[in-house]
Each structure stands twice: as C-alpha cells, then as structure tokens.
C-alpha cells in the first residue's frame, strides 16, 4: 500500500480537482490512502471566521460568506447540477458551523479554532470525493477523526499511537482507494483536534506508519525539495535525494516543504518519502530515505519571517544561571512559543521565537517582574545548511545583522531590514 498527500494548492480550484483525478488515474495505484488538505487559502479564510467570532462579530457573516461562496462556486465550476448530493454536503457542513457558533460557550481560542478551521478539510475531501465518484473512480471516503486519536491539546495535539494504529487498521480498506482529511484528529470526548499548521503531511506519515506502507508521496506546487523557497530567492535548485537525518534537520529549521513531524514515523519503519510535483506527477521529484547523501550538495536556505528576538538578563546583573534558563523555558513552554535559536552569555540569555499563538504580551508580563527584557519584532531568521562564504555574504548584504550563530554545517543569521 502507498500513501499520497495532496496539498491545498493542488486542489485550489476546479482545474486542480480535475488534475487530482487525472493524477490518480495516471499513477494507477489500486491500494492507496489519499490525504487531502483544505482547498487553496481556505484555512486562512476559516481562521478569519474564528477571529471575527471571538473578536469583531459584526463582520462574522461576511467572513462565513467568503468560505461558502468559494466552495459553492467551485462545485458549480466542476459541472455539478442543482440538486446533486454535493450541495447537500456543503449545506450540512455550514449548518454544523452555524450550530457550533450559536451554542458554543467557550472563549478558548485554540478549542474554537480546531472546531471551525478543521471544516476546511471536510469540504475539500467531500468535494473531491464527489467529483471522482461522478467520474466513476471507485473509492471510500473516511472521516479521519474516527482513526486518529489524540490528547486535548488543541492546535498541537499529540497522537495516541496505540489507539490510532488499531483504528486505522480496522477502518481502512487496504485493498482499495481511500480518501481522507489531513491535519485533523479527535480527543477522547470526540472533539476535533488539529496537529499543527501544515499538519496534513504529518497525517500522511501517521497512516503510512500504521499501515506499513511501501512509500509516501507528497504532491506539492514545486517539483520537489528545493534548496530555497522560490518565493524568496530568484535562483533555486532541486535536491534530488536526501537522507531522513538531513531532511529532519531542514524541517527543524523551518523548511516549509516538509512538516517537521512527518519524517519521524517514516524513519522508524524505513518508509521512503517522495516529494513530487502535482502538475507533473511522473517526474521523480526528491527521494528521502535512510543512508543517502544530499545530492547535489549545495547551500540550502531556509527563511522564517515575523521573528521576535528577546534578550533577557537579571535585574541585579547576576549571572544567568541554569535555574534562570529553566525558569525561562518553563514560561516559553507555558505560552506556546516556538524557539528557533538560543544564545547564552554570562549576563544575558537571547532567544529567537515565533509568536504563533499570540501570547507574546503575556510572556513579556510574566518575565518582567524578575528579569530585564528587551526585544525586537518583525525580524527575519535565515538558516543556511552546507553554507559557504558566498552564501553567507548573499544574506548579510543590505541587511542589518542582529545575531549570527555558526556550527559545522549550519549558520543562522537574524536580520533586520535597513530602512
């Protein structure tokens, strides 16, 4: 059995859905589990619904209308007629959203987020399933929440591997094609949970691990793993093959092509991963497996924007000791900060973080009574794997460097754009 994962960009419009069907037919795999993300920018659109619901409710209906109109228009573009079952599915999903918004009493952002934003995956997979069924492509549709069980840590749920593997092997038809959602799971109370942004790749890894799949293919809007983001760099090169270890390093530093958690279950069972182009699925793309040298071995650039660099020191100018660092990390964990770089000196401790959960102000207030805290916002963190002098120079030129850290294979540079 194989596992395929299609990102939102691959099914962002009617032509993408038609291409999805063409890809399944061209690959002609009879035993495959297919994971699909929310369509296009619908995760962002549903996040706007959550923000309106918990904030300025006067534009909530407008935000909901954006999501509904997009999916309704796509269904029409696919040639479905009024009265077809797929319209009932669209109505049912929005009835569920409206019911939740009406009866929910919780103001916990993360909980509300998971119940609303997860609907994007259901709409995507329902529409894709309806279209390929209409075109006589035999398959099963599966509610992933019936299989992937997690704890109740909303927006970054942890997998209960024993329960999940048992349920996957009970519910997946291993002799046919199954379509399911990425990004989602459910806790012991049946509430929807999510696995973190871009978690659909991780979903593919979970199914592959539990099903002992032969291979995983992740279809992207690029030809494979590139040495840099083409949206940030004019010239990029395809990495033809790479080891799990190297890929995990790149994912850890923020390479957006692969979700950081995806590779771990695959590595444990030695399941190869291919990153391929959905526009030309027959191309090899990038192969990731154990024991491979990176080919070609060239500098690889990873960019993370909207970073915050915090410098923390003792108010009495004492040394920053182990107990201080432990206290700081406890607070970073408490406020769900993603740490991307650490640097320590005798009198200060610097950390580069992402404020993914909008908790920075609360973190600052918790640190301030005990420490002197200085920070810079809106910074960019560049990580270069397999760097050389020219690669470093290309990043530093025209930018103000606030911090640079270098090891044998990696250099990290925090920069502020010069005004």
N, C-alpha and C positions, 0 to 999 in steps of 0.2 A: 504494500500500500504506500501511496505517496500523499503528501500534504501540499496544497497550493494556498498561497495567500495573495489576495488582490487588494491593493491599497485604494483609498478613496479617489485618487487621481485617475485610476484605471476605469472607474465607473462613474465619472463625474457628470456624464450626460448620456443621451440616448445612444450616440455613436459608440461611446465607451462600453455600454451594456451590450451592444451588438458585437463589439470586438471581443468582449468577455466570452460570449458564446462561441465565436469563431476560434478563439484560443483553446477552449475546452475541446472543440472538435478536432482542431489541428494536432493537439497533443495526444488525443485519442487514448486516454488512460481510463481503464474500466473500474479500477479500485482507487478512489481518490477522495480525500476530505478537503473541501474548499472553504477557506476562511475569507470573508469579505468585510471590509471596513465601511464606515458611513460614506455617503457619496460626496465627492467634492469638498466643499467648505462647510458641510452641514454640521460637523462637530462645533465649529466656531459659531455658527448660527444658533445652535441649541445652547451653547454657553451664554449667548446674549439673552436668550429666554430666561435662563436661571438668574442672570444678573438683574434683569428687569423685575422678575418675580420677587427677589429679595431686596430690591432697591426701588427704582422708579417704576411703579406699576402702571403709570399712565401710558407707557409705550409697550406694555406686555403683549397686547393683542396684535400690534403691528409686527413684533418680533416673531410671534407664532405664525402670522400670515406669511411671512417670508419663507419659513420652512414648509408650510403646507403648499404654497403656490409653486415652489421649486419642484417638489415631488409630483404634484398633480400635472405640471407641465411636462415633466419627463415621461410620465405614464402616457400622456397624450402623444408625445413625440415617438414613443415606441409603437404606436398604432393600436393601442387598446381602445375598445369601444365603450361608450357609456353603458353601464350595467355589468361590465366584466368584473369578476371577483376581486381583482387587484384594487379597484376603487373601494370596495368594502373593507379591505385590509387597511388602506390609507385612513378611512373614516374611523376604524376601530382603534388604530394607534393614537389618533388625535383625541378620540373620546377618552382613552386611558390617560393621556397627558392632562386634559382638562379636568378629569376627575381627581387626579393627584393634586393639581394646583388648587382645586376647590377645597379638598378635605384635609390636606396636609397641615399639621400643626408645628412642624419642626422648622427652626431657623438655622439649623446646622447646614452650612453651605455645602460641605462635602457630601452629605447624605442627599440633599436635594439635587445636587449636580449629577450624581450617579443615576437617580431615578429618571431624570429628564434627558440628559445627554445620551444615555445608552439607547434611547429610542431611535437614534440615527442609524444604528446598525440593523435594527429590526426592519426599518423601512427599506434600507438598501438591499438586504438579503431577500425580503419578501418580493420586491420588485424584480430583482434579478431572477429569482426562482420562478415567478410568474411568466417572465419573458421566455426563459429557456424551455419551460413546460409548454408554452404556446407553440414553440418551435420543435416539439417532440423530442426534447432531450431529457431522458429519464433520470430522475434523481430523487433524493429525500431532502426535506428541509428540517433542520434540527434547531431547537431553542437551546443555545449554548449554556444558559443558566441551569438547565437540567443536568448538565455534566460537570461544569467547572465550579467547584465548591471552594469558598474562601472564608477568611475571617471577616469581621465587620469594620475593617479599617478602610473606610470609603475613600475612593480616588487612588488608593495604592494598596489594594487588597493583597493578602498573601494566600497562596494556594494551599489547600489541604490535599496533599498529593495522593494519599491512600484512597480517600473518598472519590477524588476526581478520576483517578485511573480506573477504579471499579465501575463508575458510572459511564465513562467513555466506552469501555469495552462492552458494557451492557447495551448501550443505546446506538452506537454507530454501526451502520450496515457496512461490514468490511468487504462485501462482495459487490459493492456498487458505488455510486457517487453521492456524497452528502454535502449539502451547503449549510454553513452555519456562520455565526457572527464572531468577529474579533472583539477584543477589548473588554468583554463582559464576563461576569460570573454571578454567583449569588451566595449569600451567607446562610447560616443555619435557620434563619427566620424567613427565608425566601425573598429577601430584599436584594435588589440589583446592586452589584458592586462593580467597580472598574479596576483595571490592572495598571493604570497609569497611562498618560498620554502616549500615543503610538503603541499601545499595548496589543494591537492585533498581531504584530509579529510574534510577540510572546505567546499568544493564543496558539499560533501555528506550531511553535516549539512544544507547547504542552501536549497538544494532540499527537504530534509525532512521537514524543517520548512515551506516552501511554499506549499508543498503537504499535510501537516498534516499527515505525515507518522506515522505508528504504531510503527516502530522500525528502527534503523540503525545498520547495521553490517559492521564493518571494518575488512577485512581479511588481516592478516599480516604473516610474516615469523616466528613469535613466537606464542606461544599458547594463549597469551592474554597479559594483562598488567603485567609485571614482576616488582619485587621490585628493579631491577637493570638491566643494559644493559649486556647481556651475553657476549658481545664482550669485556667488560671491567672487569667483575667480574667472577670468577670461579664458584661460587655458587649463584644461583638465585631461587626465589620462585614466584609462580603465585599468583597474587592478585585476589581473586575470585569475590569480589564485592567491590564497592567503590561509594561514592556519587559524584554528579556533583561538589560540592564545593571542595572536596579533589582532584578530577581529574583536576579541573581548577588550583588549587594550584600547582600540579605537572607539568602541562603543562606550567604554567607561569615560573617555574624554569628551564624548558627545557627538560622535559621528552619527548623522541622522538616518543613514540608510538602514542601519540595523539597530533594533531595540536592545538595550544593554542586557536584559534578562533572557533574550531569545536563545542565545548561544549555550547557556549553561546546561539546560536539559539535553540539548543535542549532543554536546560534548560528552556528557556522561554515558551516552549509549553509542557514540561514534556515528551519528547520523549526519551525512553530508548536507550542506545547505548551499543552494544556488540562488544568487540574486540576479534576476533576469529582467529584460525589457518587455513590458506587456504589448508594446507596439510591434515587436519583432521577437516573439517567444522562442523561435527556433535557434536564435543565437545563444552561444554558451553562457554569456554573462560572466559572473565571478563565482568560482568554486571555493567553498570554505570547508575545510576538514582538517583532521589531525596531521601533523608532521609536514606541512607544506611550508616552503619558504615563500616570502612575499615576492610576487613577480608582476611587473618589474619592481625592483627595489628603488623607489624614488621618494622624495619628501611627500608626506601626506598631511594636508592642512585641515584642521577642524576649527570651526568658528562658533562661539557661543556669545550671543549678544544679551543686552539688558542685565549685565552682571553688577553685583554690588561688592566692593572691596571694603572690608571692615578692619580697622586697626584697633586692637583692644590692649589697654595697659592698666596696671594697678594704680589706684588713685594716690597711693603713698610712694610711688616709684620703687616698689619692691620688685624682685624678680617674678616673672611669670612662671610659676611652678606647675608641677604635674596636677596638683589638686585644682588649680585655676583652669588648666586646659580641660580637665574632666568636667568641671562646672560649666564651662563654655559649650562643650559638646553636648552636655545634657540639655542645655537650652536650645541649641541648634536642632537637636532631635525633637524636642518638645514643640517647636514652632515649624517643623517640617521643612527645614532649609536644606537645599541640595548644595553640598560642599564640593567645589571644583578645584580648589587649590589651597594649600596651607603653607604658611611660612612663620617660623618662630625665631625670636631673638631674645636676649636677656631680659629686656624690659617691655616687649610688646609681642602680641600674637596677631597675625594677619590671616584673614580667611576670605576667599572669594566665593560668593554664594549666589544662588538663584532664588528669587522670591516667588516661587511657583504658586504658593498658597496665600499670597498677600498678607503674610504675617510679620513682615519686617518691622513695622512700627511697634508691634507687641514685643518682638525680640529686643529691640532697642530699649524699650522701657524696662524690660527685665534685667538687662545688662547694666544700665546706667547707675543704679544705686551703688554698685560695687566697683565698677571699672570706668575709666575714661574711654569713651568710644568715639572714634572718628570714622567717617565713611565717605565713599564716592559712589554715586549711582551712574547708571547708563554707560557702563564700560563694556568693552569687548575683550573676551579671552580667546587668544589664538593658541592652539596646541599644534606643534609640528612633530610628527613621528618621522624618524630617519632623516633628521634635519641636516642641512649643510649651511655654509656661510651665506650663500646667495639666498637660500630660503628664509633665513632669519632677517637678512637685510631687506627683503621684499616686504616683510611685515612691519618692520620698525620705521621704514622710510615714510615720512609725512605724518607720523603719529607720535603722540606723547606716551612714552613707556613709563608706567607707574610701578610695575613689578615684573621681574623676569626670573624664572627658575629653570634650571637645566640639569638633566641627568644624562646617562649614557646614550639613550635612544630618543629622548623626548625633551623638547624645550617648550615652556609655557610662558606667554607674554600677555600681560594685561595692559591694554592701551586705552587712551582717551583721545578722541579725535581733536586735532588742533582747530581752533576757531579761525 
